[in-house]
Amino acid sequence: MVKLLHKVMRLFGYVPIKIRHRLLREVLLLEQENDRLIKEMVETQDENSSLWDMLDEIKKSDIAKHLQGQQAMDTFMDELKDAMASEMIKDFKPVGEA
């Protein structure tokens, strides 16, 4: 008889108090977990942003180093050309008077 009464009451949306309390506890736990996950997501987004900024700085630094290396290589090549030209000119003997 009690089971039949519970079934009829469930049809109208009523639930036993034990089930109601269990569901309320579950809702509270889920809300707490949701709050924790939101905080974790915000922290992760901040960390992600910081990492992207750090990668941008590394990229800029690498580009600057590359440009400095390229400039040093250009300077070295110019000096080498001048030295080679000077050495080649030393080996020539004058043909006549100028």
Secondary structure, 3 states (H helix, E strand, C coil): CHHHHHHHHHHCCCCCHHHHHHHHHHHHHHHHHHHHHHHHHHHHHHHHHHHHHHHHHHHHHHHHHHHHHHHHHHHHHHHHHHHHHHHHHHHCCCCCCC
